[in-house]
Amino acid sequence: MPELPMAAARCLSSRVMLDRTDLEPVFFAPFVSSVMRVEPAWIDYNGHLNMAYYNVLFDRAVDEVFEFIGCGLDYVKRGFSTFTAEVHVRYLRELHEGDPVRVTFQLIDYDAKRMHYFEQLFHATDGWVSATSENMSLHVDMEAKKTARFPARVARCLARMRASHAQLPLPEAVGRQIAMPAKG
């Protein structure tokens, strides 16, 4: 199984959030979330993390990314947001109560109104991948209730993030579809 990229791991302790009113953020490849923990209420009757809460962990990491690029809570208060249009989650290895996790975020592509990104959920201390999530998000004008172009500042951040993330290999799971195995 793939491990947390060494370059990302080295950047974790030195990552500095910049004041976005003065400077553009620096984009590491991939973006790495803060450490989160599997909460006791999320454990199902099988004794491991319930499938729904993998999405909670992925979503919390996306919230960090969106704050970083200027689409966070303050942005929503100004009448714009992002909506998830499509998600493909793969569950690869169980997580248990109290496990520390991190999520990597790789921007695969974007256009004027959409973002295509790929996330990997890692056990934060052991380094193995627990799950992946491929997503398509839409930028939405909340007042008009329809998709809208990203403002110039967010588009610039997306361009810089995409340029940084383009240095990464495309994850093998990007674009996978759900299908029965070939009979043979």
ROMI-331026 format. One record per residue (C-alpha): residue number from 0; chain; x, y, z. Coordinates in Angstrom, 1 decimal. Layout:
# ROMI-331026
<pt k="NUM" c="A" u="X" v="Y" w="Z"/>
...
# end
This chain:
# ROMI-331026
<pt k="0" c="A" u="0.0" v="0.0" w="0.0"/>
<pt k="1" c="A" u="1.2" v="3.5" w="-0.7"/>
<pt k="2" c="A" u="2.5" v="5.6" w="2.2"/>
<pt k="3" c="A" u="2.3" v="9.2" w="3.1"/>
<pt k="4" c="A" u="4.6" v="10.9" w="0.6"/>
<pt k="5" c="A" u="7.9" v="11.8" w="2.2"/>
<pt k="6" c="A" u="7.8" v="15.4" w="0.8"/>
<pt k="7" c="A" u="4.4" v="15.9" w="2.4"/>
<pt k="8" c="A" u="5.5" v="14.4" w="5.7"/>
<pt k="9" c="A" u="8.6" v="16.7" w="5.8"/>
<pt k="10" c="A" u="6.4" v="19.7" w="5.2"/>
<pt k="11" c="A" u="3.9" v="19.0" w="8.0"/>
<pt k="12" c="A" u="6.0" v="20.4" w="10.8"/>
<pt k="13" c="A" u="7.0" v="23.5" w="8.8"/>
<pt k="14" c="A" u="3.7" v="24.3" w="7.1"/>
<pt k="15" c="A" u="2.8" v="28.0" w="7.8"/>
<pt k="16" c="A" u="-0.6" v="29.4" w="7.1"/>
<pt k="17" c="A" u="-0.3" v="32.8" w="5.4"/>
<pt k="18" c="A" u="-2.5" v="35.8" w="5.9"/>
<pt k="19" c="A" u="-4.5" v="35.6" w="2.6"/>
<pt k="20" c="A" u="-5.3" v="39.3" w="2.8"/>
<pt k="21" c="A" u="-1.6" v="40.1" w="2.0"/>
<pt k="22" c="A" u="-0.1" v="37.0" w="0.4"/>
<pt k="23" c="A" u="-1.1" v="34.1" w="-1.8"/>
<pt k="24" c="A" u="-0.8" v="30.7" w="-0.1"/>
<pt k="25" c="A" u="2.1" v="28.3" w="-0.8"/>
<pt k="26" c="A" u="0.8" v="24.9" w="-2.2"/>
<pt k="27" c="A" u="2.5" v="21.8" w="-1.1"/>
<pt k="28" c="A" u="2.0" v="18.7" w="-3.2"/>
<pt k="29" c="A" u="-0.2" v="17.2" w="-2.0"/>
<pt k="30" c="A" u="-2.0" v="19.2" w="0.6"/>
<pt k="31" c="A" u="-1.9" v="17.4" w="3.9"/>
<pt k="32" c="A" u="-4.6" v="17.9" w="6.5"/>
<pt k="33" c="A" u="-4.1" v="18.3" w="10.2"/>
<pt k="34" c="A" u="-4.3" v="15.2" w="12.3"/>
<pt k="35" c="A" u="-7.8" v="14.0" w="13.2"/>
<pt k="36" c="A" u="-8.9" v="11.1" w="15.3"/>
<pt k="37" c="A" u="-11.6" v="8.4" w="14.9"/>
<pt k="38" c="A" u="-14.2" v="9.3" w="17.4"/>
<pt k="39" c="A" u="-15.9" v="6.7" w="19.6"/>
<pt k="40" c="A" u="-19.4" v="7.5" w="18.3"/>
<pt k="41" c="A" u="-18.3" v="6.6" w="14.8"/>
<pt k="42" c="A" u="-17.7" v="3.0" w="15.5"/>
<pt k="43" c="A" u="-20.2" v="0.5" w="14.1"/>
<pt k="44" c="A" u="-21.4" v="-2.8" w="15.4"/>
<pt k="45" c="A" u="-18.5" v="-4.5" w="13.6"/>
<pt k="46" c="A" u="-16.0" v="-2.7" w="15.8"/>
<pt k="47" c="A" u="-14.5" v="-0.4" w="13.2"/>
<pt k="48" c="A" u="-15.2" v="3.0" w="11.6"/>
<pt k="49" c="A" u="-18.6" v="3.1" w="10.0"/>
<pt k="50" c="A" u="-18.5" v="3.8" w="6.3"/>
<pt k="51" c="A" u="-20.3" v="7.2" w="6.6"/>
<pt k="52" c="A" u="-17.6" v="8.6" w="8.8"/>
<pt k="53" c="A" u="-14.9" v="8.1" w="6.3"/>
<pt k="54" c="A" u="-16.7" v="10.8" w="4.4"/>
<pt k="55" c="A" u="-16.7" v="13.0" w="7.5"/>
<pt k="56" c="A" u="-13.0" v="12.8" w="7.7"/>
<pt k="57" c="A" u="-12.6" v="13.5" w="4.0"/>
<pt k="58" c="A" u="-15.0" v="16.4" w="4.3"/>
<pt k="59" c="A" u="-13.1" v="17.9" w="7.2"/>
<pt k="60" c="A" u="-9.9" v="17.8" w="5.2"/>
<pt k="61" c="A" u="-11.7" v="19.5" w="2.2"/>
<pt k="62" c="A" u="-12.8" v="22.2" w="4.6"/>
<pt k="63" c="A" u="-9.1" v="22.9" w="5.4"/>
<pt k="64" c="A" u="-8.3" v="23.1" w="1.7"/>
<pt k="65" c="A" u="-11.2" v="25.4" w="1.0"/>
<pt k="66" c="A" u="-10.2" v="27.7" w="3.8"/>
<pt k="67" c="A" u="-6.7" v="27.7" w="2.3"/>
<pt k="68" c="A" u="-7.8" v="28.7" w="-1.2"/>
<pt k="69" c="A" u="-10.4" v="31.2" w="0.0"/>
<pt k="70" c="A" u="-13.7" v="29.2" w="-0.2"/>
<pt k="71" c="A" u="-14.1" v="28.7" w="3.5"/>
<pt k="72" c="A" u="-16.8" v="29.8" w="6.0"/>
<pt k="73" c="A" u="-16.3" v="33.5" w="5.4"/>
<pt k="74" c="A" u="-16.8" v="32.9" w="1.7"/>
<pt k="75" c="A" u="-20.1" v="31.1" w="2.3"/>
<pt k="76" c="A" u="-21.2" v="34.1" w="4.4"/>
<pt k="77" c="A" u="-20.7" v="36.2" w="1.3"/>
<pt k="78" c="A" u="-23.1" v="34.1" w="-0.7"/>
<pt k="79" c="A" u="-21.0" v="31.5" w="-2.5"/>
<pt k="80" c="A" u="-20.1" v="27.9" w="-1.7"/>
<pt k="81" c="A" u="-19.2" v="24.6" w="-3.3"/>
<pt k="82" c="A" u="-21.5" v="21.6" w="-3.6"/>
<pt k="83" c="A" u="-20.4" v="18.0" w="-4.1"/>
<pt k="84" c="A" u="-21.7" v="16.6" w="-7.4"/>
<pt k="85" c="A" u="-20.1" v="13.2" w="-7.4"/>
<pt k="86" c="A" u="-18.0" v="11.0" w="-5.1"/>
<pt k="87" c="A" u="-16.3" v="7.6" w="-5.4"/>
<pt k="88" c="A" u="-15.0" v="6.2" w="-2.1"/>
<pt k="89" c="A" u="-12.9" v="3.1" w="-1.8"/>
<pt k="90" c="A" u="-12.6" v="1.4" w="1.6"/>
<pt k="91" c="A" u="-9.2" v="-0.3" w="1.7"/>
<pt k="92" c="A" u="-8.4" v="-1.0" w="5.4"/>
<pt k="93" c="A" u="-10.3" v="-0.7" w="8.6"/>
<pt k="94" c="A" u="-9.8" v="2.1" w="11.1"/>
<pt k="95" c="A" u="-10.6" v="1.8" w="14.8"/>
<pt k="96" c="A" u="-11.6" v="4.1" w="17.7"/>
<pt k="97" c="A" u="-8.9" v="6.6" w="18.5"/>
<pt k="98" c="A" u="-6.8" v="6.0" w="15.4"/>
<pt k="99" c="A" u="-5.0" v="9.1" w="14.2"/>
<pt k="100" c="A" u="-5.5" v="10.0" w="10.6"/>
<pt k="101" c="A" u="-4.4" v="12.5" w="8.0"/>
<pt k="102" c="A" u="-5.9" v="13.2" w="4.5"/>
<pt k="103" c="A" u="-4.0" v="14.2" w="1.5"/>
<pt k="104" c="A" u="-5.7" v="16.3" w="-1.2"/>
<pt k="105" c="A" u="-4.6" v="16.4" w="-4.8"/>
<pt k="106" c="A" u="-6.3" v="18.7" w="-7.2"/>
<pt k="107" c="A" u="-6.6" v="16.8" w="-10.4"/>
<pt k="108" c="A" u="-8.2" v="19.5" w="-12.6"/>
<pt k="109" c="A" u="-10.6" v="22.4" w="-12.4"/>
<pt k="110" c="A" u="-12.4" v="24.7" w="-14.8"/>
<pt k="111" c="A" u="-14.4" v="28.0" w="-14.3"/>
<pt k="112" c="A" u="-17.1" v="26.3" w="-12.1"/>
<pt k="113" c="A" u="-15.8" v="22.8" w="-11.1"/>
<pt k="114" c="A" u="-13.0" v="21.1" w="-9.2"/>
<pt k="115" c="A" u="-11.9" v="17.4" w="-9.6"/>
<pt k="116" c="A" u="-9.8" v="16.2" w="-6.7"/>
<pt k="117" c="A" u="-8.6" v="13.0" w="-5.1"/>
<pt k="118" c="A" u="-8.1" v="12.3" w="-1.4"/>
<pt k="119" c="A" u="-6.3" v="9.6" w="0.4"/>
<pt k="120" c="A" u="-7.0" v="8.8" w="4.1"/>
<pt k="121" c="A" u="-3.8" v="7.7" w="5.9"/>
<pt k="122" c="A" u="-3.3" v="6.2" w="9.3"/>
<pt k="123" c="A" u="-1.2" v="9.1" w="10.7"/>
<pt k="124" c="A" u="1.4" v="7.1" w="12.6"/>
<pt k="125" c="A" u="1.7" v="3.9" w="10.6"/>
<pt k="126" c="A" u="1.4" v="5.5" w="7.2"/>
<pt k="127" c="A" u="-0.9" v="3.0" w="5.4"/>
<pt k="128" c="A" u="-3.9" v="4.1" w="3.3"/>
<pt k="129" c="A" u="-7.3" v="3.3" w="4.7"/>
<pt k="130" c="A" u="-9.5" v="4.8" w="2.0"/>
<pt k="131" c="A" u="-9.6" v="7.0" w="-1.1"/>
<pt k="132" c="A" u="-12.2" v="9.5" w="-2.3"/>
<pt k="133" c="A" u="-12.4" v="11.0" w="-5.8"/>
<pt k="134" c="A" u="-14.7" v="14.0" w="-6.0"/>
<pt k="135" c="A" u="-16.3" v="16.5" w="-8.4"/>
<pt k="136" c="A" u="-17.4" v="19.7" w="-6.7"/>
<pt k="137" c="A" u="-19.4" v="22.6" w="-8.2"/>
<pt k="138" c="A" u="-18.9" v="26.3" w="-7.4"/>
<pt k="139" c="A" u="-22.4" v="27.8" w="-6.5"/>
<pt k="140" c="A" u="-23.9" v="31.2" w="-6.2"/>
<pt k="141" c="A" u="-26.2" v="30.7" w="-3.2"/>
<pt k="142" c="A" u="-28.5" v="33.6" w="-4.1"/>
<pt k="143" c="A" u="-29.0" v="32.5" w="-7.7"/>
<pt k="144" c="A" u="-29.0" v="28.8" w="-6.7"/>
<pt k="145" c="A" u="-26.9" v="27.9" w="-9.7"/>
<pt k="146" c="A" u="-23.3" v="27.2" w="-10.6"/>
<pt k="147" c="A" u="-21.1" v="30.2" w="-11.0"/>
<pt k="148" c="A" u="-17.6" v="31.0" w="-12.1"/>
<pt k="149" c="A" u="-14.9" v="31.1" w="-9.4"/>
<pt k="150" c="A" u="-13.8" v="34.6" w="-8.5"/>
<pt k="151" c="A" u="-10.4" v="35.6" w="-9.9"/>
<pt k="152" c="A" u="-8.6" v="35.2" w="-6.5"/>
<pt k="153" c="A" u="-9.9" v="31.6" w="-6.0"/>
<pt k="154" c="A" u="-9.2" v="30.8" w="-9.7"/>
<pt k="155" c="A" u="-5.6" v="32.0" w="-9.2"/>
<pt k="156" c="A" u="-5.2" v="29.8" w="-6.1"/>
<pt k="157" c="A" u="-6.6" v="26.8" w="-8.0"/>
<pt k="158" c="A" u="-4.2" v="27.5" w="-10.9"/>
<pt k="159" c="A" u="-1.3" v="27.6" w="-8.5"/>
<pt k="160" c="A" u="-2.4" v="24.5" w="-6.6"/>
<pt k="161" c="A" u="-3.0" v="22.6" w="-9.9"/>
<pt k="162" c="A" u="0.5" v="23.6" w="-11.1"/>
<pt k="163" c="A" u="2.0" v="22.3" w="-7.8"/>
<pt k="164" c="A" u="-0.1" v="19.1" w="-7.8"/>
<pt k="165" c="A" u="0.7" v="18.4" w="-11.5"/>
<pt k="166" c="A" u="4.1" v="17.4" w="-10.4"/>
<pt k="167" c="A" u="2.5" v="14.4" w="-8.6"/>
<pt k="168" c="A" u="1.7" v="11.2" w="-10.4"/>
<pt k="169" c="A" u="-1.9" v="10.7" w="-11.2"/>
<pt k="170" c="A" u="-3.3" v="8.3" w="-8.5"/>
<pt k="171" c="A" u="-4.0" v="4.8" w="-10.0"/>
<pt k="172" c="A" u="-7.6" v="4.9" w="-8.7"/>
<pt k="173" c="A" u="-8.6" v="8.1" w="-10.5"/>
<pt k="174" c="A" u="-11.4" v="7.5" w="-12.9"/>
<pt k="175" c="A" u="-12.2" v="4.0" w="-11.7"/>
<pt k="176" c="A" u="-15.7" v="2.7" w="-12.1"/>
<pt k="177" c="A" u="-17.7" v="0.3" w="-10.1"/>
<pt k="178" c="A" u="-18.1" v="-3.0" w="-12.0"/>
<pt k="179" c="A" u="-18.2" v="-6.7" w="-11.4"/>
<pt k="180" c="A" u="-14.8" v="-8.4" w="-12.0"/>
<pt k="181" c="A" u="-14.2" v="-9.9" w="-15.4"/>
<pt k="182" c="A" u="-15.1" v="-13.6" w="-15.5"/>
<pt k="183" c="A" u="-12.4" v="-15.7" w="-16.6"/>
# end
